[in-house]
Amino acid sequence: MDDCVFCKIVRGDIPCRKVYDDGELLAFHDIHPVAQVHIMLIPKLHVASLMEADGSHEALLGRMLLLAPKL
């Protein structure tokens, strides 16, 4: 999506301080942290909200949940 800020970050149009990057997921430091450690973990695939997620996203969302505590 052209106007999605997270898609712009994934494409490299908006710089970020990467913590993790692979073919499906990207993690980076939040630019306005509200905690000492505040990391954003996003899928590289555009999913506007969890309301739009379906069974095809099951493995991706599962990987995100397993990766989050490791970051």
C-alpha positions in Angstrom: 0.0 0.0 0.0 1.4 3.4 -1.0 0.2 5.3 2.0 0.8 2.7 4.7 3.7 3.9 7.0 4.7 0.4 7.8 4.9 -0.6 4.1 7.1 2.5 3.5 9.4 1.2 6.3 9.5 -2.3 4.8 10.4 -0.8 1.4 13.1 1.4 2.9 11.4 4.6 2.0 11.4 5.5 5.7 14.5 4.6 7.6 14.4 2.6 10.8 16.8 1.2 13.4 16.4 -2.5 12.6 16.5 -5.1 15.4 15.5 -8.1 13.2 14.9 -8.6 9.5 14.1 -11.7 7.5 11.9 -12.5 4.5 8.6 -12.2 6.3 9.2 -10.1 9.5 10.8 -6.8 10.4 11.5 -5.5 13.9 12.7 -2.0 14.7 13.0 0.5 17.5 9.9 2.7 17.8 10.7 6.4 17.1 8.5 7.5 20.0 9.1 4.8 22.7 6.9 4.7 25.8 9.1 2.2 27.5 12.8 1.7 28.0 12.7 -1.0 25.3 10.0 -0.4 22.7 10.3 -2.5 19.5 7.8 -2.7 16.7 7.4 -6.1 15.1 5.6 -6.1 11.8 4.9 -8.5 8.9 6.4 -7.5 5.6 3.1 -8.5 4.0 0.5 -5.7 4.3 -2.2 -6.7 6.7 -4.2 -3.6 7.6 -5.5 -5.0 10.9 -6.1 -8.3 12.7 -9.7 -7.9 11.6 -8.5 -8.6 8.1 -6.3 -11.6 9.1 -7.5 -15.0 8.1 -6.3 -18.6 8.0 -3.7 -17.8 5.4 -1.9 -15.6 8.0 -1.9 -18.3 10.7 1.8 -19.3 10.3 3.0 -15.7 9.9 1.2 -14.5 13.1 2.4 -17.6 14.9 6.0 -16.8 14.0 5.5 -13.2 15.2 4.2 -14.4 18.6 7.2 -16.8 19.0 9.8 -14.2 17.9 8.5 -11.3 20.1 9.8 -12.6 23.5 13.2 -13.3 21.9 13.6 -9.7 20.8 
